[in-house]
Amino acid sequence: MARYIGEILLNIDDQHIEEAEDWIKKAIEADNRNGMMQQLGRDYLSYAELLKRKGDTSKARENLTTAAEILEECGADGDLKKAKDQLDSLPANT
């Protein structure tokens, strides 16, 4: 639920990025604590999107890599493809 709130805030406008980041971080903590690995992978995908919007492609790449590792371990092929596609779309030298 926290990730969804963060995604909504992220999509409203750029004035809500900090609040969206707080919600997505809460989602990461909760899903990690509760062992919800596929949801955790999706949390990292959302966090990477937020970081890209903030212009931090290096941290976005780190989070996409983490998401891909988690999603591959879960066998979540659709989400894994999304993570890999997003990784491929990032500039190579960041």
C-alpha positions as CSV (number, residue, x, y, z in Angstrom):
1,M,0.0,0.0,0.0
2,A,2.8,2.4,0.9
3,R,4.4,2.0,-2.6
4,Y,1.1,2.8,-4.2
5,I,0.8,6.0,-2.2
6,G,4.3,6.9,-3.2
7,E,3.6,6.2,-6.9
8,I,0.5,8.4,-6.8
9,L,2.4,11.2,-5.2
10,L,5.2,10.8,-7.8
11,N,2.7,11.0,-10.6
12,I,0.9,14.1,-9.3
13,D,3.7,16.5,-10.0
14,D,7.4,17.1,-9.1
15,Q,6.4,19.0,-5.9
16,H,5.6,15.7,-4.2
17,I,8.8,13.9,-4.9
18,E,10.2,14.0,-1.4
19,E,6.9,12.8,0.1
20,A,6.7,10.0,-2.5
21,E,10.3,9.0,-1.6
22,D,9.3,8.7,2.0
23,W,6.4,6.4,1.2
24,I,8.5,4.2,-1.2
25,K,11.2,3.9,1.5
26,K,8.5,2.8,4.0
27,A,7.3,0.2,1.4
28,I,10.9,-1.1,1.0
29,E,11.3,-1.4,4.8
30,A,7.9,-3.2,5.3
31,D,8.3,-5.6,2.4
32,N,11.8,-6.5,3.4
33,R,10.8,-7.0,7.0
34,N,7.8,-9.1,6.0
35,G,9.7,-11.2,3.4
36,M,7.5,-10.0,0.6
37,M,10.2,-10.4,-2.0
38,Q,8.2,-9.8,-5.3
39,Q,6.7,-6.7,-3.7
40,L,10.1,-5.6,-2.6
41,G,11.4,-5.9,-6.1
42,R,8.6,-3.8,-7.3
43,D,9.4,-1.3,-4.6
44,Y,12.9,-1.0,-5.9
45,L,11.5,-0.5,-9.4
46,S,9.4,2.4,-8.2
47,Y,12.3,3.9,-6.2
48,A,14.5,3.7,-9.3
49,E,11.9,5.6,-11.3
50,L,11.8,8.3,-8.6
51,L,15.6,8.5,-8.6
52,K,15.6,8.9,-12.4
53,R,13.1,11.8,-12.1
54,K,15.4,13.4,-9.6
55,G,18.3,13.0,-12.0
56,D,20.3,10.5,-10.0
57,T,20.8,7.9,-12.7
58,S,23.7,6.2,-10.7
59,K,21.4,5.4,-7.8
60,A,18.6,4.5,-10.1
61,R,20.9,2.0,-11.8
62,E,21.8,0.5,-8.3
63,N,18.1,0.1,-7.4
64,L,17.2,-1.4,-10.8
65,T,20.0,-3.9,-10.4
66,T,18.7,-4.8,-6.9
67,A,15.2,-5.1,-8.2
68,A,16.4,-7.4,-11.0
69,E,18.3,-9.6,-8.6
70,I,15.3,-9.9,-6.3
71,L,12.8,-10.5,-9.1
72,E,15.0,-13.1,-10.8
73,E,15.2,-15.0,-7.5
74,C,11.4,-14.9,-7.2
75,G,10.8,-16.0,-10.8
76,A,8.8,-12.9,-11.5
77,D,9.6,-12.8,-15.2
78,G,7.4,-9.9,-16.2
79,D,8.7,-7.6,-13.6
80,L,12.2,-8.8,-14.3
81,K,11.9,-7.9,-17.9
82,K,10.6,-4.4,-16.9
83,A,13.7,-4.0,-14.6
84,K,16.1,-5.1,-17.4
85,D,14.4,-2.9,-20.0
86,Q,14.7,0.1,-17.6
87,L,18.4,-0.7,-17.0
88,D,19.0,-0.9,-20.7
89,S,17.4,2.5,-21.2
90,L,19.7,4.3,-18.8
91,P,22.7,6.1,-20.2
92,A,25.8,3.8,-20.2
93,N,28.2,6.2,-18.6
94,T,26.3,7.0,-15.3
